Amino acid sequence: MKELLKHVDELDAYIEHLNDDIDSHMKPEKKQTVDAIKDVTGLGITSSQAIISVIGTDMERLPTDAHISSWAGLCPGDNESAKKTQDRKDQKR
């Protein structure tokens, strides 16, 4: 157990080093956006950085919350055919 806890501590230190490295390479406007996103309940710095890395900070291509929800696949859909409801994940895109 002692060895496992030591390994967890080493991994935590490695993750902290990587987080610092990512932070040092981020532009100021992206850091500001990450700070705003991480205030959302359930999102931390790592999740916020991942979101910014995917969608960026230019929201002109996603003008409303509905656009970004649709892009992320979070919009409800009509997944019923012949009175059978299908799970959206099972459908081919």
C-alpha positions as CSV (number, residue, x, y, z in Angstrom):
1,M,0.0,0.0,0.0
2,K,2.9,2.3,0.8
3,E,4.3,1.8,-2.7
4,L,1.0,2.5,-4.3
5,L,0.5,5.7,-2.4
6,K,4.0,6.8,-3.4
7,H,3.2,6.1,-7.0
8,V,0.0,8.1,-6.8
9,D,1.9,11.0,-5.3
10,E,4.4,10.8,-8.2
11,L,1.6,10.8,-10.8
12,D,0.0,13.8,-9.1
13,A,3.3,15.7,-9.3
14,Y,3.6,14.7,-13.0
15,I,0.0,15.9,-13.7
16,E,0.7,19.2,-11.9
17,H,3.9,19.7,-14.0
18,L,1.9,19.1,-17.2
19,N,-0.9,21.4,-16.1
20,D,1.7,24.1,-15.4
21,D,3.3,23.5,-18.8
22,I,-0.1,23.8,-20.6
23,D,-0.9,27.0,-18.6
24,S,2.5,28.5,-19.6
25,H,1.7,28.0,-23.3
26,M,-1.8,29.4,-23.3
27,K,-2.4,32.9,-24.6
28,P,-3.9,35.4,-22.1
29,E,-7.3,35.5,-23.8
30,K,-7.5,31.7,-23.6
31,K,-6.5,31.8,-19.9
32,Q,-9.3,34.4,-19.2
33,T,-11.8,32.1,-21.0
34,V,-10.7,29.1,-19.0
35,D,-11.2,31.0,-15.8
36,A,-14.7,31.9,-16.9
37,I,-15.6,28.3,-17.9
38,K,-14.2,26.7,-14.8
39,D,-16.8,28.5,-12.7
40,V,-19.5,26.3,-14.2
41,T,-20.5,23.7,-11.7
42,G,-18.7,20.4,-12.4
43,L,-16.0,21.8,-14.6
44,G,-12.4,22.3,-13.5
45,I,-9.3,23.7,-15.1
46,T,-8.5,20.6,-17.1
47,S,-12.0,20.3,-18.5
48,S,-12.1,24.0,-19.3
49,Q,-8.8,23.8,-21.1
50,A,-10.0,20.9,-23.1
51,I,-13.1,22.8,-24.1
52,I,-11.1,25.8,-25.2
53,S,-8.7,23.6,-27.1
54,V,-11.6,22.1,-29.1
55,I,-13.9,25.1,-29.7
56,G,-11.4,28.0,-29.3
57,T,-12.4,31.5,-28.1
58,D,-14.0,32.8,-31.3
59,M,-17.7,32.3,-30.7
60,E,-18.9,34.0,-33.9
61,R,-19.3,30.6,-35.5
62,L,-21.5,29.5,-32.6
63,P,-23.6,32.5,-32.0
64,T,-26.1,31.1,-29.4
65,D,-26.1,28.5,-26.7
66,A,-28.3,26.3,-28.9
67,H,-25.6,26.2,-31.6
68,I,-22.9,25.0,-29.2
69,S,-25.3,22.5,-27.6
70,S,-26.1,21.1,-31.0
71,W,-22.4,21.0,-32.0
72,A,-21.6,19.1,-28.8
73,G,-24.5,16.7,-29.5
74,L,-26.4,17.7,-26.4
75,C,-29.7,18.7,-28.1
76,P,-32.6,16.4,-27.7
77,G,-33.7,14.7,-30.8
78,D,-36.7,12.9,-32.1
79,N,-35.4,9.3,-32.0
80,E,-38.7,7.6,-32.6
81,S,-39.6,5.5,-35.6
82,A,-42.5,3.2,-36.0
83,K,-43.4,3.9,-32.4
84,K,-40.0,2.6,-31.2
85,T,-37.6,4.8,-29.4
86,Q,-34.0,4.4,-30.3
87,D,-31.0,5.4,-28.2
88,R,-29.2,8.2,-30.1
89,K,-25.8,6.6,-29.5
90,D,-26.9,3.4,-31.3
91,Q,-27.8,5.4,-34.5
92,K,-25.3,5.6,-37.3
93,R,-24.3,9.1,-38.2
